[in-house]
């Protein structure tokens, strides 16, 4: 699966479930990705401002309180 496809898949999941909050390990299991690949996808979505890291080191969609 291409990097762009993985990014689109993760973006879609967060759009479908706006309250979703995951640790990096949970995200890797959910999308069946290794830790490094998952971190790369998540970091790219954080860099674009779509996702953000919380102080608890979980991933949420930007704009969520």
Residue pairs with C-beta under 8 A, 6 or more apart in sequence:
3 40
3 41
6 31
6 33
6 37
6 41
7 41
7 44
7 45
9 31
10 27
10 31
10 41
10 42
10 45
11 45
11 50
13 20
13 30
13 31
14 20
14 50
14 51
14 61
15 61
18 61
18 64
19 64
20 60
20 61
21 54
21 58
21 59
21 60
21 64
22 30
22 58
22 59
23 57
23 58
23 59
24 35
24 38
24 39
24 42
24 57
24 59
25 35
27 33
27 38
27 42
27 59
28 34
28 35
28 37
28 38
31 38
31 41
33 41
42 51
42 59
45 51
46 52
46 53
46 59
49 62
50 61
50 62
51 59
51 60
51 61
51 62
52 59
52 60
52 61
52 62
53 59
54 60
